[in-house]
Amino acid sequence: MFYICSMSGVHVIWFKRDLRVHDHAALMSAVASGAPVLPLFIFEPGYWALPEHSRRQFDFVRECLEELDAALRARGSTLVIR
């Protein structure tokens, strides 16, 4: 799942579960527009507090975010994490 929002000429790509750059339709569309792109991931404490989520899953997502940031940096961008 992802969200794309455009405000003040900046496209915000809110990464939620689709933590990749290749074949990411919203990201490709935002980049193709020529406008600035802000890649964003927001940790949702309530989501991670649910009993079905484990530390192992959290660590996996953290590793995926590190890889996503590296892929974005290789393309001249950076992942904003809040």
N, C-alpha and C positions, 0 to 999 in steps of 0.2 A: 504494500500500500504506500502511496505517496501523495503529496499535495503539491500543487503549483499555485502560486499567488503572485500577481504582479502589482506593485505599488511604486509610485514615484520612478517608474522606468527600471526598477530592479525586479528580476524574477527570483522569487524565493522557492527553492525546492526543499520541501520538508520530507526528509527521509524518515520512514518509520520502520518498515520491514524489508523493503527492497534496497539492500545496502550494497549496490554495485553501480558502476558507471557504464559498462558496456551494455548495449541494448536497453537502456533506460529511456523510455519514450519521452517522459516529461523533461528530463535533463537535456536530451538531444534537441527537443523543441525550444527550450529556453536558450540554449547556446546558439541555435540557428537564428534566433531573433536578432542577435547582435547586441542585445541589452545586457547589462551586468547581471550576473547570476550569483545568488547567495545560497550555497548548499547548507542545510540546517538539519541537525538532529537534536531532538529534545528528549532528555531522560524524563520519564513519567514515573515518579515514585510510587504512585498508587498502582500502576501496572505491575511494577516489580515487587510490590508487597503482596500480591495475590499468592495464595498457597501453591498454585500449580507452577510457579516460576522458581527455579533453583539458582544457586550461586554459579553452577556450571553453565547454565543458559546465559546468565548475566556476563560471565567471563567470555563466552563465545561471541556475544554481541559486541563486547568491548574490543575483542580482537578484530572482528569484522569492521568496526568503525576505524580502527587503526589502518587497516588495509584500504578502506574507502578513502580516508584522508590522504594516504600515500598516492592512490590513483588520481585523486583530484589535484594534488600538488604537482604530479607529473604533467598535468594539463594546465598548470598555471593558476590553480584555485586552491582553496583550503576549506575544510569542513568546520563549520561553527557548531559547537556542542554546548547546549544549555541544560 
